[in-house]
């Protein structure tokens, strides 16, 4: 009986948040590292189906790094990275399109349908919605860096996405784009998710990571910071408490908030039903980043 009462308490707590977020767009970025674990993937997609069922409007953006690495290894191509981005030659681009934009993308849609949801691929074989241009960055020597066929997002086609979410269908978007000349380009999944969230002025942008959020001590999961303001984030970057790969992620979160997205969350996607716990409970399980001073 006590277990049943506790379950009822959880449902009552969730009602407030379900009402608050009903009809709101929430962008979820799914990293490739989580896609290696079928059980974790199943739980995450169950959460996304639940979100849509209670009236939230999820948009799913995904990467696929580990799967691309495996496919490259099978083709005898050694992965190479420039400033943290995958150098994408013509052969690598074909692998990225086949593995990420087609196979993984369609597998996610199939899994959502099996779990009782409705979803559609927005890829090159259906409807591409991500447009961009070649990524241009300077190296420390002041010379342009060569990333190969790597892009930066310029804009998102909103109409196909709106048609789907208005029809209670979950859009599933791979992290690739097309430039004005029709050239396909590989894009960082965080970048795609960020621009999608900004474009729709989303209620939330949620990064499913392999860490539980922003920590005061990067090596201590118990030092998780539940709520991080812009002022706190800048102080932690200056002190070195936020460092390495977390710096660009947090800076991108702050920029996203400044462009109209209400909150950005970083959570550990390996936690069972992490999305539901973060969205529909008061305490959450990760870090929410807000604009506060």
BAFI-3210 file (N, C-alpha, C; in Angstrom, 3 decimals, decimal comma, padded with zeros to 6 digits):
// residues 293
n [1|2|3|4|5|6|7|8|9|10|11|12|13|14|15|16|17|18|19|20|21|22|23|24|25|26|27|28|29|30|31|32|33|34|35|36|37|38|39|40|41|42|43|44|45|46|47|48|49|50|51|52|53|54|55|56|57|58|59|60|61|62|63|64|65|66|67|68|69|70|71|72|73|74|75|76|77|78|79|80|81|82|83|84|85|86|87|88|89|90|91|92|93|94|95|96|97|98|99|100|101|102|103|104|105|106|107|108|109|110|111|112|113|114|115|116|117|118|119|120|121|122|123|124|125|126|127|128|129|130|131|132|133|134|135|136|137|138|139|140|141|142|143|144|145|146|147|148|149|150|151|152|153|154|155|156|157|158|159|160|161|162|163|164|165|166|167|168|169|170|171|172|173|174|175|176|177|178|179|180|181|182|183|184|185|186|187|188|189|190|191|192|193|194|195|196|197|198|199|200|201|202|203|204|205|206|207|208|209|210|211|212|213|214|215|216|217|218|219|220|221|222|223|224|225|226|227|228|229|230|231|232|233|234|235|236|237|238|239|240|241|242|243|244|245|246|247|248|249|250|251|252|253|254|255|256|257|258|259|260|261|262|263|264|265|266|267|268|269|270|271|272|273|274|275|276|277|278|279|280|281|282|283|284|285|286|287|288|289|290|291|292|293]
n.u [000,817|001,948|003,834|002,110|000,866|003,059|003,589|001,292|001,730|003,907|002,710|000,911|002,684|003,765|001,638|001,436|003,693|003,192|000,906|002,056|003,910|002,466|001,739|004,044|007,187|009,872|013,207|015,234|018,444|020,135|022,934|025,502|026,922|025,153|023,543|024,743|023,882|021,339|019,264|019,263|018,628|016,032|014,633|014,925|013,587|011,060|010,471|010,297|008,111|006,171|006,221|005,129|002,623|001,364|000,979|003,171|005,502|007,838|010,985|013,372|016,832|019,734|023,033|025,761|028,295|029,910|028,846|029,480|032,260|032,680|031,757|033,570|035,940|035,454|035,635|038,252|039,143|040,797|039,704|039,799|040,332|039,677|040,092|038,232|036,219|034,972|037,075|036,012|036,235|035,487|034,835|034,342|032,157|030,167|029,861|028,975|026,521|025,115|025,221|024,520|022,516|020,697|020,478|020,679|018,930|016,474|016,172|015,701|013,208|011,690|011,864|010,493|007,919|007,399|007,233|004,822|004,490|004,337|006,337|008,637|011,182|013,309|015,190|017,660|016,373|013,737|012,521|014,653|015,559|017,535|019,794|022,895|026,339|029,779|031,949|033,860|036,794|039,538|042,906|045,380|047,540|046,499|045,628|043,185|041,338|041,120|038,386|037,248|034,274|032,478|029,932|028,261|025,298|022,893|020,156|016,861|014,298|011,134|008,427|007,910|008,503|006,722|004,304|004,400|004,562|002,202|000,483|000,859|003,142|006,424|009,265|012,318|015,578|018,592|022,116|023,090|023,531|022,552|024,151|023,816|024,384|023,621|025,336|025,991|026,664|028,528|027,568|028,033|026,140|025,244|025,248|023,216|020,955|020,929|020,428|017,922|016,382|016,637|015,446|012,759|012,191|012,178|010,696|012,411|015,774|017,326|020,196|021,247|023,603|026,775|027,483|026,348|025,662|026,586|029,356|030,723|033,136|034,711|035,279|033,684|030,661|028,781|028,968|027,249|025,633|022,504|021,067|022,237|023,304|023,851|025,827|027,077|028,094|029,973|031,793|032,713|033,925|035,989|037,443|038,278|036,841|034,820|035,825|037,814|036,061|033,563|033,357|032,757|030,218|028,695|028,924|027,558|025,044|024,420|024,381|022,230|020,100|020,127|018,989|016,329|015,410|013,983|015,084|018,033|019,105|021,407|021,818|022,318|021,988|022,028|020,761|017,916|014,935|015,606|014,814|012,053|012,272|013,732|012,106|009,490|009,542|010,136|012,747|014,482|017,223|019,585|021,548|020,103|020,278|020,050|019,084|019,615|021,297]
n.v [-001,209|001,236|001,615|001,993|004,373|006,115|006,095|007,396|009,915|010,761|010,994|013,061|015,139|015,386|016,375|019,188|020,045|018,875|020,260|022,809|022,586|021,643|021,739|023,125|023,553|021,348|020,795|018,039|016,839|014,089|012,252|010,442|008,619|007,566|006,042|003,648|001,958|-000,152|-000,532|001,842|003,597|002,707|003,410|006,214|006,887|005,985|007,917|010,175|009,522|009,493|012,220|013,415|012,237|013,404|015,932|017,615|019,056|017,462|017,780|015,922|015,792|014,292|012,827|010,663|009,598|007,245|005,113|005,999|005,962|003,167|002,348|003,683|002,421|-000,137|000,449|001,024|003,581|006,018|007,789|011,351|014,374|017,849|020,582|019,445|018,663|016,330|015,587|015,642|013,949|013,233|010,480|009,878|011,521|010,210|007,947|009,090|010,174|007,813|006,238|007,922|009,878|008,331|005,395|005,313|007,410|006,518|004,190|005,173|006,386|004,106|002,724|004,471|004,268|001,546|001,695|002,880|005,495|008,290|009,183|010,861|010,721|013,387|013,702|013,363|011,696|012,107|014,838|017,425|019,710|021,281|023,796|025,153|026,277|025,986|025,319|027,833|028,559|030,028|029,013|028,856|029,996|031,899|031,155|029,739|026,914|023,536|021,604|019,848|018,459|019,865|021,550|024,637|025,733|027,705|028,261|027,002|025,094|025,750|025,100|022,292|021,010|022,182|021,330|018,603|018,501|019,750|017,821|015,961|014,372|013,206|014,957|013,797|014,575|014,444|015,249|016,799|018,985|021,017|023,005|026,144|025,385|022,824|021,020|018,454|018,456|017,619|018,123|019,381|017,900|019,216|021,835|021,847|021,205|023,402|025,571|024,820|024,959|027,700|028,814|028,080|029,257|027,674|026,076|024,532|023,329|020,304|018,606|015,398|013,779|012,131|012,636|013,784|016,436|019,887|020,227|021,178|020,090|018,509|015,801|014,658|013,318|013,869|016,548|017,936|020,731|021,891|024,150|026,563|029,779|032,456|034,213|032,649|030,634|032,021|032,808|030,299|029,346|031,202|030,585|028,051|025,876|025,032|023,513|022,518|020,449|021,097|023,836|025,107|023,930|024,933|027,673|027,769|027,099|029,364|031,324|030,399|030,738|033,510|034,066|033,556|031,007|029,363|027,687|025,692|022,359|019,999|016,640|013,293|010,880|008,162|007,554|005,941|006,855|009,566|011,912|012,274|012,555|014,898|016,815|016,589|016,561|018,271|018,522|017,401|015,861|016,696|019,457|022,612|025,416|028,828|032,265|034,000|036,434]
n.w [000,000|000,805|-001,226|-003,392|-002,638|-002,687|-005,425|-006,325|-005,194|-006,706|-009,222|-008,691|-008,175|-010,715|-012,210|-012,008|-013,491|-015,952|-016,791|-016,941|-019,028|-021,157|-024,565|-025,138|-026,837|-026,602|-027,071|-027,611|-027,366|-028,462|-027,803|-029,572|-028,004|-026,132|-027,691|-027,981|-026,056|-025,890|-023,977|-022,452|-024,527|-025,140|-022,797|-022,864|-025,228|-024,566|-022,664|-024,298|-025,889|-023,875|-023,166|-025,496|-025,413|-023,205|-024,079|-024,484|-026,830|-028,279|-029,970|-031,567|-031,832|-033,131|-032,807|-033,745|-033,294|-032,273|-033,844|-036,386|-036,199|-036,016|-038,523|-040,161|-039,400|-040,386|-043,033|-043,280|-042,695|-040,883|-038,084|-037,779|-036,082|-035,921|-033,981|-032,228|-033,935|-036,324|-038,963|-042,241|-044,998|-048,478|-048,650|-045,981|-045,569|-047,060|-045,483|-043,082|-043,912|-044,666|-042,284|-040,092|-040,952|-042,294|-041,533|-038,573|-037,968|-039,044|-037,585|-035,005|-035,363|-035,985|-033,532|-031,815|-032,879|-032,385|-029,631|-029,307|-030,069|-032,425|-035,129|-037,355|-039,808|-040,606|-042,909|-045,557|-047,342|-047,005|-045,944|-045,857|-043,317|-042,331|-042,960|-044,160|-044,178|-045,262|-042,559|-041,123|-039,611|-037,850|-037,279|-034,610|-035,776|-037,365|-039,831|-042,119|-040,956|-042,053|-042,331|-043,999|-045,354|-043,467|-041,714|-040,724|-039,138|-040,805|-041,090|-040,219|-041,695|-040,813|-041,314|-042,137|-039,711|-037,892|-038,995|-038,416|-035,531|-034,891|-035,666|-033,794|-034,139|-033,725|-034,631|-036,000|-036,214|-037,970|-037,500|-039,868|-042,725|-045,579|-048,027|-049,899|-052,449|-052,631|-051,503|-049,252|-045,738|-042,816|-039,450|-036,146|-033,577|-031,277|-032,157|-034,140|-032,552|-030,835|-032,593|-033,589|-031,223|-030,627|-032,894|-032,622|-030,252|-027,916|-025,031|-023,482|-023,877|-023,965|-023,190|-023,554|-021,895|-021,061|-018,537|-015,276|-015,273|-014,697|-012,593|-009,391|-008,727|-011,184|-011,153|-009,270|-008,945|-006,968|-006,528|-008,081|-009,629|-009,235|-010,246|-012,415|-012,859|-015,251|-014,262|-012,271|-013,937|-015,555|-013,594|-012,744|-015,052|-015,274|-012,977|-013,507|-012,696|-014,368|-017,228|-020,103|-022,390|-021,419|-021,343|-023,984|-024,276|-022,101|-022,639|-025,077|-024,127|-022,561|-024,543|-026,028|-024,230|-024,073|-026,469|-026,324|-025,546|-022,810|-020,705|-020,344|-020,144|-018,785|-018,625|-017,357|-019,607|-019,206|-016,869|-015,724|-017,226|-017,227|-018,555|-017,912|-015,144|-014,965|-016,203|-015,173|-012,399|-009,280|-008,212|-010,133|-012,039|-013,086|-014,308|-014,528|-016,597|-016,349|-017,033|-014,967|-012,894]
ca.u [000,000|002,827|004,383|001,049|000,678|004,211|003,370|000,263|002,367|004,716|001,789|000,380|003,757|003,951|000,506|001,758|004,643|002,519|000,073|002,932|004,629|001,573|001,722|005,332|008,219|011,095|014,180|016,075|019,611|020,574|024,303|025,790|027,442|024,025|022,901|025,419|023,220|019,940|018,327|019,177|017,886|014,622|014,072|014,865|012,527|009,813|010,242|009,884|006,727|005,352|006,121|004,158|001,309|000,753|000,768|004,411|005,875|009,275|011,731|014,564|018,012|020,689|024,318|026,001|029,746|030,445|028,427|030,280|033,613|032,680|031,619|034,840|036,925|035,145|036,069|039,689|039,419|041,157|039,072|040,702|039,553|040,277|039,404|037,111|035,247|035,430|037,461|035,089|036,577|034,355|034,449|033,754|030,835|029,237|029,615|028,158|025,149|024,487|025,125|023,843|021,308|019,735|020,250|020,364|017,738|015,281|016,046|015,072|011,790|011,081|011,755|009,413|006,657|007,227|006,860|003,469|004,457|004,350|007,548|009,018|012,534|013,500|016,543|017,807|015,488|012,356|012,509|015,736|015,134|018,707|020,594|024,107|027,462|031,040|032,453|035,071|037,453|040,964|043,774|046,193|048,492|045,773|045,267|041,921|041,426|040,445|037,565|036,609|032,843|031,856|029,136|027,660|023,892|022,461|018,738|016,036|012,957|010,223|007,093|007,745|008,545|005,459|003,233|004,489|004,218|000,771|-000,224|001,313|004,187|007,721|010,287|013,626|016,456|020,017|022,994|023,698|022,843|022,825|024,433|023,001|024,704|023,173|026,370|025,697|027,748|028,457|027,426|027,994|024,744|024,921|024,966|021,888|019,949|020,905|019,757|016,504|015,765|016,575|014,490|011,392|012,046|011,703|010,608|013,627|016,700|017,889|021,314|021,446|025,051|027,269|027,739|025,065|025,439|027,752|029,778|031,728|034,351|034,365|035,474|032,810|029,243|027,985|029,084|026,343|024,968|021,163|020,700|023,414|022,981|024,892|026,896|027,800|028,812|031,146|032,757|033,306|034,830|037,166|038,213|038,723|035,950|034,291|036,984|037,879|034,924|032,339|033,306|031,926|028,831|028,035|028,833|026,467|023,798|024,162|024,002|020,888|019,164|020,074|018,235|014,902|015,075|013,778|016,045|018,808|019,418|022,392|021,495|022,924|020,988|022,065|019,857|016,637|013,875|016,180|014,028|010,845|012,673|014,189|011,045|008,214|009,695|010,616|014,190|015,229|018,372|020,764|021,770|019,354|021,008|019,089|019,709|019,775|022,602]
ca.v [000,000|002,412|001,786|002,546|005,774|006,860|006,274|008,432|011,196|011,123|011,444|014,371|016,113|015,561|017,089|020,616|020,270|018,510|021,407|023,943|022,399|021,181|022,620|023,797|022,827|020,995|020,186|017,054|016,411|012,748|012,030|009,122|007,700|006,900|005,139|002,354|001,165|-000,341|-000,368|003,278|004,187|002,370|004,236|007,608|007,036|005,879|009,237|011,102|009,156|009,973|013,677|013,733|011,733|014,338|017,241|018,337|018,961|017,204|017,692|015,134|015,970|013,276|012,590|009,243|009,448|005,878|004,305|006,473|005,430|001,751|002,229|004,121|001,365|-001,214|000,902|001,273|005,021|006,416|009,062|012,471|015,478|019,177|021,432|018,708|018,302|015,247|015,941|014,878|013,877|012,806|009,121|009,954|012,134|009,154|007,098|009,873|010,239|006,482|005,733|008,870|010,533|007,350|004,203|005,649|008,259|005,709|003,255|005,903|006,517|002,782|002,412|005,291|003,681|000,297|002,069|003,421|006,898|008,597|009,943|010,883|011,161|014,578|013,517|013,645|010,849|012,566|016,301|018,057|020,986|021,981|024,433|025,725|026,650|025,398|025,876|028,639|028,921|030,293|028,354|029,750|030,697|032,890|030,601|028,981|025,487|022,685|020,577|019,039|018,735|020,143|022,760|025,390|025,917|029,077|028,384|025,793|025,171|025,517|024,604|020,833|020,628|022,615|020,445|017,347|018,607|020,073|016,557|015,068|013,495|013,642|015,099|013,252|015,335|014,100|016,418|017,143|020,102|021,234|024,415|026,738|024,722|021,447|020,163|017,958|018,740|017,057|019,210|019,011|017,745|020,288|023,044|021,708|021,290|024,784|026,445|024,436|025,523|029,158|029,130|027,896|029,865|026,509|026,151|023,934|022,548|019,320|017,829|014,106|013,645|010,978|013,111|014,146|017,867|020,711|019,905|022,059|019,306|017,726|014,377|014,230|013,424|014,406|018,012|018,458|022,012|021,737|025,342|027,366|031,058|032,973|034,778|031,522|029,935|032,806|032,735|028,961|029,262|032,006|029,910|026,754|024,805|024,546|023,538|021,611|020,368|021,641|025,288|025,482|023,500|025,894|028,947|027,624|027,145|030,757|032,034|029,943|031,403|034,927|034,175|033,333|029,709|029,639|026,968|024,625|021,337|018,964|015,512|012,006|010,087|006,760|007,381|005,450|007,854|010,853|013,019|012,477|013,039|016,286|017,716|016,480|016,588|019,563|018,514|017,050|014,972|017,261|020,897|023,555|026,659|029,911|033,541|034,834|037,043]
ca.w [000,000|000,854|-002,573|-004,238|-002,233|-003,199|-006,864|-006,475|-004,884|-007,876|-010,267|-008,298|-008,402|-012,156|-012,804|-012,112|-014,574|-017,200|-017,165|-017,263|-020,287|-022,216|-025,732|-025,298|-027,573|-025,888|-027,979|-026,932|-028,150|-028,109|-028,249|-030,124|-026,987|-025,481|-028,632|-027,912|-025,020|-026,326|-022,871|-022,170|-025,636|-025,001|-021,719|-023,311|-026,223|-023,812|-022,064|-025,350|-026,225|-022,759|-023,296|-026,550|-025,005|-022,248|-024,702|-024,764|-028,244|-028,371|-031,228|-031,252|-032,682|-032,691|-033,444|-034,000|-033,380|-032,173|-034,998|-037,523|-035,995|-036,375|-039,978|-040,752|-039,160|-041,326|-044,362|-043,240|-042,601|-039,529|-037,689|-037,517|-035,544|-035,959|-033,004|-031,669|-034,967|-037,194|-040,329|-043,081|-046,417|-049,303|-048,272|-044,639|-045,719|-047,484|-044,311|-042,147|-044,428|-044,606|-040,911|-039,200|-041,468|-042,818|-040,713|-037,178|-037,948|-039,278|-036,463|-033,892|-035,703|-035,836|-032,107|-031,257|-033,341|-031,640|-028,263|-029,310|-030,477|-033,851|-035,412|-038,764|-040,144|-041,427|-043,424|-046,988|-048,146|-046,790|-046,044|-045,104|-042,735|-041,793|-044,013|-043,593|-045,033|-044,802|-041,313|-041,309|-038,364|-037,970|-036,322|-033,785|-036,645|-038,148|-041,131|-042,059|-040,680|-043,030|-041,702|-045,025|-045,562|-042,167|-041,872|-039,624|-039,485|-041,066|-040,773|-040,145|-042,296|-039,689|-041,696|-042,015|-038,293|-037,282|-039,474|-037,683|-034,110|-034,813|-035,891|-032,720|-034,652|-033,207|-035,670|-035,647|-037,112|-037,860|-037,486|-041,149|-043,377|-047,006|-048,305|-050,966|-053,707|-052,548|-050,914|-047,904|-044,796|-041,476|-038,484|-034,735|-033,163|-030,319|-032,942|-034,742|-031,485|-030,344|-033,565|-033,600|-030,012|-030,787|-033,957|-032,127|-028,910|-027,174|-023,573|-022,958|-024,683|-023,049|-023,699|-022,913|-021,874|-020,312|-017,175|-014,666|-015,352|-014,349|-011,234|-008,772|-008,921|-012,373|-010,906|-008,176|-009,327|-005,860|-006,502|-009,116|-009,391|-009,813|-011,011|-012,732|-013,494|-016,124|-013,438|-011,693|-015,003|-015,950|-012,493|-012,723|-016,200|-014,936|-011,924|-013,986|-012,229|-015,642|-018,119|-021,248|-023,305|-020,840|-021,553|-025,139|-024,085|-021,208|-023,354|-026,043|-023,353|-022,178|-025,769|-026,386|-023,319|-024,445|-027,718|-026,115|-024,968|-021,387|-019,882|-020,964|-019,152|-019,085|-017,748|-017,689|-020,315|-018,790|-015,738|-016,233|-017,320|-016,836|-019,117|-017,112|-013,824|-015,076|-016,656|-014,458|-010,945|-008,791|-007,976|-011,325|-011,848|-013,728|-014,146|-015,373|-016,789|-016,512|-017,369|-013,773|-012,606]
c.u [000,858|003,444|003,352|000,823|001,831|004,080|002,333|000,842|003,204|003,830|001,233|001,421|003,903|002,843|000,832|002,638|004,050|001,647|000,932|003,524|003,757|001,532|003,033|006,316|009,423|012,009|015,096|017,211|020,130|021,959|024,534|026,259|026,316|023,374|023,585|024,713|021,743|018,926|018,149|018,384|016,394|013,958|013,922|013,730|011,154|009,456|009,714|008,454|005,774|005,149|005,064|002,742|000,598|000,705|001,986|004,771|007,386|009,787|013,047|015,643|019,056|021,984|024,482|027,471|030,268|030,070|029,213|031,703|033,695|032,624|032,904|035,906|036,713|035,590|037,556|040,061|039,677|040,474|040,116|039,853|040,363|039,477|038,134|036,047|035,829|035,808|036,690|035,506|035,364|033,881|033,800|032,350|029,793|028,868|028,715|026,712|024,439|024,222|024,252|022,489|020,272|019,466|019,854|019,077|016,470|015,076|015,355|013,573|011,078|010,873|010,621|008,056|006,374|006,752|005,500|003,355|004,364|005,553|007,824|010,442|012,470|014,949|016,564|016,897|014,024|012,303|013,648|015,272|016,306|019,565|021,805|025,112|028,724|031,498|033,766|035,608|038,932|041,727|044,580|047,209|047,819|045,363|043,970|042,175|040,642|039,712|037,007|035,152|032,117|031,151|028,772|026,244|023,587|020,980|018,044|014,720|011,931|008,913|006,958|007,728|007,228|004,300|003,227|004,034|002,757|-000,085|000,195|002,272|005,533|008,721|011,624|014,630|017,908|020,878|023,803|022,918|023,205|023,132|023,639|023,262|024,289|024,210|025,970|026,918|027,471|028,434|027,442|026,549|024,322|024,528|023,571|020,801|019,810|020,148|018,270|015,789|015,621|015,511|013,054|011,146|011,510|011,608|011,887|014,457|017,401|018,988|021,417|022,919|025,452|027,772|026,422|024,782|026,721|028,077|030,743|033,112|034,061|034,483|034,545|031,347|028,368|028,045|028,230|025,715|023,588|020,739|021,922|022,973|024,127|026,078|027,746|028,659|030,078|032,222|033,457|034,236|036,126|038,059|038,775|037,869|035,179|035,431|036,811|036,604|033,635|032,220|032,464|030,472|028,073|027,888|027,711|025,115|023,436|023,737|022,583|019,832|019,022|019,247|016,793|014,482|015,033|014,808|016,776|019,221|020,515|022,145|022,191|021,858|020,981|021,192|018,484|015,573|014,343|015,356|012,791|011,192|013,105|013,047|009,859|008,347|010,322|012,139|014,989|016,411|019,652|020,938|020,855|020,126|020,012|019,824|020,054|021,190|023,248]
c.v [001,270|002,689|002,419|004,022|006,638|007,106|007,357|009,806|011,695|011,661|012,833|015,459|016,410|016,395|018,566|020,882|019,892|019,669|022,583|023,817|021,872|022,200|023,339|022,907|022,594|020,260|019,278|016,662|015,092|012,513|010,607|008,123|006,937|005,860|003,776|001,397|000,998|-000,113|001,104|003,990|003,932|003,228|005,690|007,825|006,837|007,227|010,223|010,806|009,635|011,488|014,063|013,339|012,713|015,767|018,096|018,103|018,721|017,236|017,015|015,383|014,974|013,318|011,104|008,909|008,023|004,991|004,707|005,942|003,958|001,567|002,662|003,058|000,208|-000,859|001,216|002,732|005,376|007,742|010,133|013,644|016,769|020,076|020,759|018,306|017,257|015,791|015,026|014,991|013,355|011,404|009,093|010,533|011,104|008,255|007,819|009,924|008,895|006,060|006,621|009,306|009,545|006,234|004,538|006,449|007,437|004,659|003,915|006,032|005,181|002,412|003,202|004,708|002,378|000,586|002,755|004,879|007,048|009,498|009,906|011,378|012,443|014,550|013,742|012,797|011,246|014,075|016,863|019,418|021,821|022,489|025,114|026,122|025,995|026,100|026,591|029,058|029,134|029,508|029,365|030,526|031,733|032,411|029,796|027,498|024,698|021,569|019,596|019,450|018,843|021,486|023,436|025,730|027,398|029,272|027,024|026,049|024,801|024,843|023,086|020,362|020,986|021,730|019,133|017,501|019,013|018,821|015,498|013,990|014,066|013,760|014,562|013,759|014,905|015,354|016,536|018,303|020,120|022,707|024,884|026,112|023,248|020,488|019,748|018,136|018,075|018,207|018,642|018,993|018,801|021,555|022,988|021,884|022,714|025,701|026,102|025,062|027,032|029,547|029,072|028,562|028,813|026,788|025,617|023,341|021,610|018,537|016,541|013,763|012,337|011,389|013,635|015,639|018,627|020,479|020,968|021,422|018,333|016,222|013,814|014,406|014,030|015,933|018,672|019,783|021,947|022,917|026,223|028,638|031,481|033,503|033,668|030,824|030,695|032,775|031,384|028,741|030,009|031,301|028,567|025,596|024,196|024,637|022,560|021,629|020,915|023,149|025,652|025,073|024,503|027,250|028,906|027,673|028,583|031,579|031,667|030,628|032,873|035,157|033,700|031,978|029,870|028,975|025,941|023,658|020,419|017,829|014,251|011,109|008,623|006,493|006,984|006,540|009,241|012,036|013,306|013,050|014,501|017,244|017,745|016,299|017,909|019,593|018,246|016,163|015,543|018,725|021,664|024,857|027,749|031,228|034,384|035,313|036,396]
c.w [000,000|-000,514|-003,502|-003,928|-002,758|-004,706|-007,129|-006,200|-006,062|-008,997|-009,955|-008,482|-009,887|-012,784|-013,013|-013,332|-015,924|-017,690|-017,622|-018,661|-021,420|-023,354|-026,001|-026,065|-026,670|-026,869|-027,165|-027,861|-027,609|-028,686|-028,703|-029,087|-026,305|-026,390|-028,677|-026,950|-025,381|-025,207|-022,526|-023,265|-025,508|-023,931|-022,152|-024,315|-025,602|-023,191|-023,108|-025,797|-025,128|-022,870|-024,335|-026,130|-024,074|-022,784|-024,903|-026,233|-028,370|-029,810|-030,880|-032,303|-032,206|-033,478|-033,692|-034,098|-033,307|-033,365|-036,246|-037,419|-036,402|-037,892|-040,688|-040,588|-040,134|-042,742|-044,404|-043,178|-041,148|-039,179|-037,385|-037,079|-035,586|-035,026|-032,487|-032,667|-035,909|-038,562|-041,273|-044,544|-047,188|-048,915|-046,896|-044,706|-046,144|-046,308|-043,317|-042,617|-044,285|-043,156|-040,037|-039,749|-041,992|-041,809|-039,280|-037,082|-038,098|-038,184|-035,265|-034,139|-035,515|-034,371|-031,449|-031,636|-032,591|-030,212|-028,184|-029,689|-031,982|-034,104|-036,907|-038,907|-040,966|-041,909|-044,933|-047,864|-047,976|-047,009|-045,207|-044,586|-042,238|-042,946|-043,398|-044,636|-044,482|-043,527|-041,581|-039,945|-038,622|-036,899|-035,525|-034,603|-037,530|-039,517|-041,012|-041,802|-041,729|-042,287|-042,723|-045,176|-044,212|-042,258|-040,562|-040,063|-039,704|-040,763|-040,823|-040,865|-041,219|-040,098|-041,596|-040,563|-037,615|-037,719|-038,696|-036,237|-033,927|-034,998|-034,869|-033,212|-034,207|-034,357|-035,163|-036,676|-036,913|-037,989|-038,778|-041,752|-044,859|-047,218|-049,519|-052,329|-053,716|-051,974|-049,504|-047,017|-043,452|-040,460|-037,066|-034,251|-032,146|-031,063|-033,545|-033,688|-030,970|-031,289|-033,663|-032,406|-030,116|-031,805|-033,454|-030,776|-027,945|-025,677|-022,942|-024,095|-023,714|-023,751|-022,892|-023,029|-021,201|-018,934|-016,620|-014,674|-015,073|-012,879|-010,705|-008,867|-010,045|-012,154|-009,837|-008,569|-008,233|-005,780|-007,580|-008,689|-010,028|-010,686|-011,173|-013,439|-014,404|-015,346|-012,822|-012,746|-015,393|-014,865|-012,474|-013,909|-015,889|-013,912|-012,371|-013,514|-013,395|-016,641|-019,273|-022,086|-022,752|-021,091|-022,775|-024,978|-023,216|-021,900|-024,394|-025,340|-023,005|-023,397|-026,183|-025,519|-023,687|-025,699|-027,568|-025,609|-023,452|-020,489|-020,728|-019,859|-019,678|-018,108|-018,248|-018,321|-019,921|-017,569|-016,280|-016,117|-016,859|-017,349|-018,270|-015,742|-013,876|-015,381|-015,699|-012,946|-010,534|-008,684|-009,240|-011,009|-012,447|-013,382|-015,085|-015,402|-017,127|-016,688|-016,154|-013,549|-011,388]
res [x|x|x|x|x|x|x|x|x|x|x|x|x|x|x|x|x|x|x|x|x|x|x|x|x|x|x|x|x|x|x|x|x|x|x|x|x|x|x|x|x|x|x|x|x|x|x|x|x|x|x|x|x|x|x|x|x|x|x|x|x|x|x|x|x|x|x|x|x|x|x|x|x|x|x|x|x|x|x|x|x|x|x|x|x|x|x|x|x|x|x|x|x|x|x|x|x|x|x|x|x|x|x|x|x|x|x|x|x|x|x|x|x|x|x|x|x|x|x|x|x|x|x|x|x|x|x|x|x|x|x|x|x|x|x|x|x|x|x|x|x|x|x|x|x|x|x|x|x|x|x|x|x|x|x|x|x|x|x|x|x|x|x|x|x|x|x|x|x|x|x|x|x|x|x|x|x|x|x|x|x|x|x|x|x|x|x|x|x|x|x|x|x|x|x|x|x|x|x|x|x|x|x|x|x|x|x|x|x|x|x|x|x|x|x|x|x|x|x|x|x|x|x|x|x|x|x|x|x|x|x|x|x|x|x|x|x|x|x|x|x|x|x|x|x|x|x|x|x|x|x|x|x|x|x|x|x|x|x|x|x|x|x|x|x|x|x|x|x|x|x|x|x|x|x|x|x|x|x|x|x|x|x|x|x|x|x|x|x|x|x|x|x]
***
